[in-house]
Amino acid sequence: MTVDEEEQSQFQPTQILNGSQDSDNELLDEATPWGSLEHTSDSSLYPISYEFVEDSYLFGRGKKSSIVLPDASVSSSHLKVYREGSTAKVIDVGSSNGTWVNNKKLVKNVPLVLKNDDVIALVKQNPQLLNEENAKGKTVVENWYEMKFKRMMPSDDSRPLCSEMEAKYKVFEELGKGTYATVYRLVNIISQEEFAVKIIEKRQFLLNNPSVWEEQINEANILSKLQHPGIISLQDIYKTDEAIFLVLELVRGGELFNRLVDNGAYTEEKAKKLLVNILEAVVYLHDQDIVHRDLKPENILLSSTSSDVEIKLADFGVAKEEKGGRATVCGSMSYIAPEVLDRKDSIKGAGRYGKTADIWSLGVITYVVLTCTPPFAENDTRPIKIKMEELHLKREWKNLSVLTQDFVSSLLTVDAKNRYTARQALNHSWLKQAKNLPDMPGAAVYNSKKRKQEMITENSLNKKFRTNVRIEH
C-alpha cells in the first residue's frame, strides 16, 4: 500500500505487514480513536487495520485520499468514512464500481450509519471466490478489499443513565429504536463480551399508557424465567426512577421479516429446518405454561447473518402464563387466532384462549415464510371459514406440496380444540421427512421487487394494527 507522506498523519495503521509503525503517528497516541477498519482475511491487505481519530477519512486510488487502495477497480475518490457526533457513517462518494456494506450496494452519495462489525467491500465479488467458469469472459480485479468496522466510541449522553449498569458495562452505539424502547450495544468491561441493552423510559407511559409500562415490566419478569437456546436470554435487569434497563444477549442476524424481504421465500427444505427450531422454542415456552401471544416474523430474530434457520424468539411484552386461559385481545392483526378476535365482539369478552393461539400464529408464519404473502388480507372481516376456503384456491397454496399443506392446515385449524399443540406440530411427518426433497418454486416465483415492496407495506400496516386492548384481566 502506498500513502503520500503528507496524508499519513490522518490515519493510524494499527497492523502493518512488516509489524512496524511510522513514528509520524506518535502524536496521535494520546487521542481517543472513535472507530477502526480491519482488513478481513480475504482482503488483499490483510492484516492491516486503521484506527480513526480525525472526523473524516477518504478512501480511494488518488493521491488526495486519506487511505490509498491502489487497485484499478478503486476510484480516485471511492468512499468516505466519517462521524457525526457519536454516529459513524459511510458514503460512496461517486465510485465507478460501487461500495458494498454487508453485501448490499450503497446508493451513491447517500450516507449509511455504520454499526459494529459491518463489513465494507469495494468490489462486488472477491476474485478468490470466482471459479474458472464464473470468471470466464470477465475482468477479475487484481486486488480485493474487504474491511470490518469496529466502533470504539461510546454512545451519546442523551439516553437515561444507570451508574450501577455502567460500572459493569460500557455503552456503545444505538442498534435500533422501537415505539417504546431504544437498544444499544454493550461491552462487559472485564470479559469484553458483547451484549445489547434495551432501555425503556418510564415517563412516556405515566400519563397515557400505564398498561404498556406494565408490559415492559412483564417482559423482564417473563424472560427472567426462561432459559432456552431458541429464546433471547436476559443477562441483567437494572431499574432507575427514569427507566428500566434489560441487558440481553446480542443477536446479529436481524428479524426474520427482513430476511424474507431481502432474500424472498424459503424453499420447503429450508423452511422445515427453520420451523423445527421455532417449534422447539415454542414447545419449551408452552411447557413453562407461557403463551407468547405476539408471534410473527418481526419477533423472530436470526442468530447470525450466516444462517437463515437458527433463531431466537423475542419481544415478550404481552406474554403471559396461561393459567386458566387468557382474556386480553392483543397481538398483531394478521397473526391473531380466531378465538382471540372472537373475544373482541363477545358480550363482556366472554371466553378464554390459551397456547393454541400461538399455534395459529405459527401457521400464518409458516405460510408467509413459504410464499412471502399473508394467507388472509388484514382488512378482510368476513367469517374465517370463508377466508380458509379461499386460501385453498390461491396459486401460492397450490404450489405447496400436499404434506406441507397438511402441516399448515393442522396449525390453521379454526376450532382451537382440534388445532395441533406445539409438540404435535414438531412431530408432524412434514418435519420428519427425508432431506432430499425437491425445492418448491417459491424462492424464484415469489422473489420479485413488487412482492418485497408489498411485504414492507404490510409490515407498516401490521405496526398500526398492533392491538393491546384490555378487556379483562
C-alpha positions in Angstrom: 0.0 0.0 0.0 1.3 3.4 -0.9 0.3 6.5 1.0 1.5 10.1 0.5 3.6 11.3 3.4 1.6 14.4 3.9 -1.5 12.3 4.4 0.0 9.8 6.8 -1.0 11.8 9.9 -4.7 11.3 9.1 -4.8 7.7 10.0 -3.2 5.1 12.2 -2.3 1.7 10.7 -2.6 -0.5 13.8 -1.4 -3.5 12.0 1.2 -3.4 9.2 2.5 -6.4 7.2 6.1 -6.0 8.5 4.8 -5.3 12.0 6.3 -1.7 12.2 4.6 1.6 12.7 5.6 5.0 11.5 6.8 7.4 14.1 4.8 10.2 12.3 1.7 8.9 14.1 3.1 9.1 17.7 1.5 12.4 18.1 -1.9 10.7 17.9 -1.2 8.1 20.6 -3.0 10.1 23.2 -6.0 10.8 21.0 -9.0 8.5 21.5 -10.0 6.6 18.4 -13.7 6.5 17.5 -13.6 3.5 15.2 -11.4 1.3 13.1 -11.5 -0.7 9.9 -9.7 -4.1 9.8 -9.0 -5.9 6.5 -10.5 -9.3 6.7 -8.6 -12.5 6.0 -9.9 -12.5 2.4 -8.7 -8.9 1.7 -5.6 -8.2 -0.3 -4.2 -6.0 2.6 -4.9 -8.4 5.5 -4.0 -7.9 8.4 -3.7 -4.2 8.1 -6.2 -2.1 10.1 -6.8 1.6 10.5 -7.8 3.5 13.7 -9.8 6.7 13.1 -9.0 9.8 15.2 -9.9 12.6 12.8 -13.6 13.2 11.9 -13.4 12.1 8.2 -11.3 9.7 6.0 -11.4 9.4 2.3 -10.6 6.0 0.7 -9.6 5.8 -3.0 -6.8 5.4 -5.5 -6.0 9.1 -5.8 -3.2 10.9 -4.0 -5.7 13.1 -2.1 -7.2 10.0 -0.4 -6.5 9.7 3.3 -6.1 5.9 2.7 -4.9 4.8 -0.7 -6.1 1.5 -2.2 -4.1 1.1 -5.4 -6.1 -1.4 -7.5 -7.5 0.0 -10.7 -11.0 -1.1 -9.7 -11.0 1.5 -7.0 -12.0 5.1 -8.0 -9.7 8.0 -7.3 -12.3 9.1 -4.6 -14.2 6.0 -3.7 -15.8 6.2 -0.3 -15.7 8.2 2.9 -15.9 7.0 6.5 -16.7 9.8 9.0 -18.5 10.6 12.2 -21.3 13.0 13.1 -21.3 13.3 16.9 -21.4 9.8 18.2 -22.7 8.3 14.9 -20.3 6.7 12.5 -21.3 6.8 8.8 -20.0 5.6 5.4 -20.8 7.1 2.0 -20.0 6.2 -1.6 -18.7 9.5 -3.0 -19.3 8.6 -6.6 -17.2 5.4 -7.3 -17.4 3.7 -10.7 -17.5 0.1 -9.4 -19.6 0.6 -6.2 -19.3 0.0 -2.5 -21.0 -2.8 -0.6 -21.9 -2.9 3.1 -22.9 -6.4 4.3 -23.3 -7.5 0.7 -25.7 -4.6 -0.1 -24.7 -2.0 -2.6 -24.7 1.6 -1.3 -26.6 4.2 -3.2 -24.1 6.8 -4.3 -23.9 10.0 -2.2 -26.4 8.6 0.3 -24.8 8.0 3.8 -25.4 4.9 5.8 -24.9 4.6 9.5 -22.1 2.1 10.4 -22.7 -0.4 13.1 -20.2 -2.6 14.9 -19.0 -5.5 12.7 -20.4 -4.1 9.5 -18.3 -5.3 6.5 -17.4 -2.9 3.7 -16.2 -4.2 0.3 -15.0 -2.1 -2.6 -15.9 -4.5 -5.5 -18.9 -6.7 -5.9 -17.1 -10.1 -5.8 -14.0 -11.4 -4.2 -11.9 -12.7 -7.1 -10.7 -15.6 -5.0 -14.3 -16.9 -4.8 -14.8 -16.8 -8.6 -14.3 -20.3 -10.1 -13.0 -20.6 -13.7 -16.4 -21.0 -15.2 -17.9 -17.9 -13.5 -14.7 -15.8 -14.2 -14.6 -16.7 -17.9 -15.1 -13.6 -20.0 -15.0 -11.3 -17.0 -12.3 -8.9 -15.9 -11.2 -10.1 -12.4 -9.6 -7.3 -10.4 -6.1 -7.8 -9.2 -6.8 -6.9 -5.6 -9.9 -7.1 -3.5 -10.6 -5.1 -0.4 -12.9 -6.1 2.4 -12.8 -4.4 5.8 -14.8 -4.9 9.1 -15.8 -1.8 11.1 -15.2 -1.7 14.8 -16.9 1.0 16.8 -14.7 2.4 19.6 -16.7 5.5 20.8 -19.4 5.3 23.5 -23.0 6.4 22.8 -24.1 9.9 23.5 -25.3 11.0 26.9 -28.8 11.9 25.9 -30.1 8.5 26.9 -31.1 7.6 30.5 -28.1 6.7 32.7 -27.7 3.9 35.2 -24.5 4.1 37.2 -24.9 0.5 38.5 -25.1 -0.9 35.0 -22.2 1.3 33.7 -19.9 0.1 36.4 -20.1 -3.3 34.8 -20.8 -2.4 31.1 -19.6 0.2 28.6 -22.5 1.5 26.4 -21.8 2.0 22.7 -23.8 2.8 19.6 -27.6 2.6 19.2 -28.6 -0.6 17.4 -32.3 0.1 16.9 -35.3 2.1 18.1 -38.9 1.0 18.5 -42.1 2.6 19.7 -41.2 2.3 23.4 -37.6 1.3 23.7 -34.1 2.0 22.3 -31.4 -0.7 22.1 -27.7 -0.1 22.4 -24.6 -2.3 22.2 -22.9 -3.1 25.5 -19.5 -4.5 26.2 -18.7 -6.1 29.6 -15.8 -4.1 31.0 -14.0 -7.2 32.4 -14.8 -10.0 29.9 -15.2 -7.8 26.8 -18.2 -9.9 25.9 -20.8 -8.0 23.8 -24.5 -7.7 24.8 -27.5 -5.4 24.0 -29.3 -3.2 26.4 -33.0 -2.4 25.9 -33.7 0.9 27.6 -37.4 1.8 28.2 -38.1 5.2 29.6 -40.9 5.4 32.2 -42.1 8.9 31.5 -43.7 8.1 28.1 -46.2 5.7 29.8 -47.2 7.6 33.0 -50.0 9.8 31.6 -51.4 7.9 28.7 -50.2 4.3 28.6 -49.7 2.9 32.1 -50.7 -0.6 30.9 -47.9 -0.5 28.3 -45.4 0.2 31.1 -46.7 -2.9 32.8 -45.9 -4.8 29.6 -42.3 -3.7 29.8 -42.0 -4.9 33.4 -43.9 -8.1 32.4 -41.3 -8.8 29.6 -38.5 -8.6 32.2 -40.3 -10.9 34.6 -41.1 -13.5 31.8 -37.6 -13.5 30.3 -36.1 -14.0 33.8 -37.8 -17.3 34.0 -36.7 -18.6 30.6 -33.5 -20.3 29.5 -33.5 -21.9 26.0 -31.2 -21.6 23.0 -34.1 -20.5 20.9 -35.2 -17.7 23.2 -33.3 -14.5 23.6 -31.7 -14.6 27.1 -31.8 -11.9 29.7 -28.5 -11.3 31.5 -29.3 -8.5 33.9 -32.1 -6.1 34.9 -31.5 -2.6 36.2 -34.1 0.0 37.3 -33.9 3.7 38.0 -36.5 6.3 38.6 -36.2 7.1 34.8 -36.1 3.8 33.1 -35.7 0.0 33.1 -32.6 -1.5 31.5 -32.8 -5.0 30.1 -29.3 -6.5 29.3 -29.9 -9.1 26.6 -27.7 -11.4 24.5 -26.6 -9.7 21.3 -28.3 -11.2 18.3 -26.8 -10.1 15.0 -29.0 -11.7 12.3 -31.9 -9.3 12.3 -35.6 -10.0 12.0 -36.9 -13.0 10.0 -39.2 -10.5 8.3 -36.3 -8.5 6.9 -34.6 -11.7 5.8 -37.7 -12.6 3.8 -37.8 -9.1 2.3 -34.2 -9.3 1.3 -34.0 -12.9 0.0 -37.5 -14.0 -0.8 -39.5 -17.1 0.2 -37.8 -20.1 1.7 -37.6 -23.5 0.0 -39.6 -26.2 1.7 -36.4 -27.8 2.9 -35.1 -24.7 4.5 -38.5 -23.8 5.9 -38.6 -27.2 7.7 -35.3 -26.5 9.4 -36.5 -23.1 10.4 -39.8 -24.4 11.8 -38.2 -27.1 13.8 -36.1 -24.5 15.6 -39.1 -22.2 16.2 -41.3 -25.1 17.4 -38.6 -26.4 19.8 -38.6 -22.9 21.4 -42.4 -22.8 21.5 -42.6 -26.3 23.0 -40.3 -25.2 25.8 -42.3 -22.0 26.2 -45.6 -23.8 26.5 -44.1 -26.4 28.8 -43.4 -23.4 31.2 -47.1 -22.6 30.8 -46.3 -19.3 29.0 -48.2 -18.0 25.9 -46.2 -15.6 23.7 -49.3 -14.0 22.2 -47.4 -12.0 19.5 -45.6 -14.5 17.4 -44.7 -13.0 13.9 -41.6 -12.8 11.7 -40.7 -9.4 13.2 -40.4 -11.1 16.6 -38.3 -13.9 15.4 -34.6 -13.0 15.3 -32.0 -14.8 13.2 -29.0 -15.7 15.4 -26.4 -14.6 12.8 -26.2 -13.2 9.3 -24.8 -16.5 8.1 -27.8 -18.6 9.0 -31.3 -18.5 7.7 -32.7 -21.0 10.2 -31.1 -20.5 13.6 -33.5 -18.3 15.6 -34.2 -16.6 18.8 -37.8 -15.7 19.9 -38.0 -12.1 21.1 -40.4 -9.4 22.3 -42.2 -11.0 25.3 -44.1 -7.8 26.2 -47.6 -9.3 26.1 -46.5 -12.9 27.0 -48.4 -14.4 30.0 -48.8 -17.6 32.0 -51.8 -19.4 30.5 -53.2 -20.5 33.9 -57.0 -20.9 33.3 -56.8 -19.1 30.0 -56.1 -15.5 28.9 -58.8 -12.9 28.3 -56.9 -9.9 26.7 -57.2 -9.2 23.0 -53.6 -8.5 21.9 -51.1 -9.2 19.2 -50.7 -8.2 15.6 -53.8 -8.4 13.4 -52.5 -10.6 10.6 -51.4 -13.3 13.1 -54.2 -13.3 15.7 -56.1 -16.5 16.2 -59.9 -16.5 15.5 -60.7 -17.3 19.2 -58.8 -14.2 20.3 -60.6 -12.0 17.8 -64.0 -13.5 18.8 -63.5 -12.1 22.3 -63.5 -8.6 20.9 -67.1 -8.9 19.8 -68.4 -11.1 22.6 -70.6 -9.9 25.5 -68.3 -8.7 28.3 -65.5 -10.5 26.5 -66.7 -13.9 27.4 -64.5 -16.9 26.9 -60.8 -17.7 27.2 -57.9 -18.7 25.0 -54.5 -20.2 25.5 -51.5 -21.8 23.9 -53.3 -22.7 20.8 -53.4 -19.0 19.8 -49.6 -19.3 19.4 -50.1 -22.3 17.1 -52.4 -20.3 14.8 -49.8 -17.6 14.6 -47.2 -20.2 13.6 -49.5 -21.4 10.8 -49.6 -17.9 9.4 -45.8 -17.6 9.8 -45.2 -20.9 8.0 -47.3 -19.7 5.1 -45.6 -16.3 4.9 -42.1 -18.0 5.1 -43.0 -20.3 2.2 -44.8 -17.8 -0.1 -43.8 -14.3 1.1 -47.5 -13.4 1.2 -50.1 -13.4 4.1 -52.8 -16.1 3.9 -55.5 -13.6 4.8 -56.0 -9.9 3.9 -55.7 -7.7 7.1 -58.8 -5.7 6.4 -61.0 -8.8 5.5 -63.7 -9.0 8.1 -65.6 -11.9 6.6 -66.0 -15.2 8.6 -62.8 -17.1 8.9 -64.3 -20.3 7.3 -64.9 -18.3 4.1 -61.4 -17.0 4.1 -60.0 -20.5 4.7 -61.9 -21.8 1.7 -60.5 -19.0 -0.5 -57.0 -19.7 0.8 -57.1 -23.2 -0.6 -57.8 -21.8 -4.1 -54.8 -19.5 -4.2 -51.9 -20.1 -6.5 -49.4 -19.9 -3.6 -51.3 -22.6 -1.7 -51.5 -24.9 -4.7 -47.7 -24.6 -5.2 -47.1 -26.2 -1.8 -46.6 -29.9 -1.5 -49.5 -32.0 -0.2 -47.7 -32.7 3.0 -46.8 -29.1 3.5 -50.5 -28.2 3.0 -51.4 -30.7 5.7 -48.9 -29.2 8.1 -50.2 -25.7 7.6 -53.8 -26.8 7.8 -53.1 -28.5 11.2 -51.9 -25.2 12.5 -54.6 -23.1 10.9 -57.5 -25.2 12.2 -60.3 -22.8 13.1 -61.6 -24.8 16.1 -58.9 -24.3 18.7 -59.8 -27.6 20.4 -58.9 -29.5 17.2 -55.8 -27.5 16.5 -52.3 -29.1 16.9 -50.3 -28.4 20.0 -46.7 -27.3 19.6 -45.4 -30.8 20.3 -47.8 -32.4 17.8 -46.6 -29.9 15.2 -43.0 -30.7 15.9 -43.7 -34.4 15.4 -45.6 -33.8 12.1 -44.4 -36.0 9.3 -43.6 -32.9 7.1 -40.8 -32.1 9.6 -39.7 -35.7 9.8 -39.5 -36.2 6.1 -36.2 -37.1 4.2 -34.0 -34.1 3.5 -33.6 -34.6 -0.3 -36.9 -33.1 -1.3 -37.0 -31.0 -4.5 -37.2 -27.3 -3.8 -40.6 -25.6 -4.2 -40.8 -22.8 -6.8 -41.3 -20.2 -4.0 -37.8 -18.9 -3.9 -37.9 -17.9 -7.6 -41.7 -17.3 -8.1 -42.1 -15.0 -5.1 -38.8 -13.1 -5.1 -39.9 -10.1 -7.1 -39.3 -6.5 -6.2 -43.0 -5.8 -6.3 -43.7 -8.6 -3.7 -40.9 -7.3 -1.5 -42.5 -3.8 -1.5 -45.9 -5.3 -0.7 -44.3 -7.0 2.3 -42.8 -3.8 3.5 -46.2 -2.1 3.2 -47.9 -4.9 5.0 -45.3 -4.7 7.8 -46.1 -1.0 8.3 -49.8 -1.8 8.4 -49.1 -4.5 11.0 -47.5 -2.0 13.3 -50.6 0.2 13.0 -52.8 -2.8 13.9 -50.7 -3.9 16.9 -53.6 -4.3 19.3 -53.3 -4.3 23.1 -56.9 -3.6 24.0 -57.5 -4.5 27.6 -60.9 -6.3 28.1 -60.5 -8.2 31.3 -57.5 -9.5 33.3 
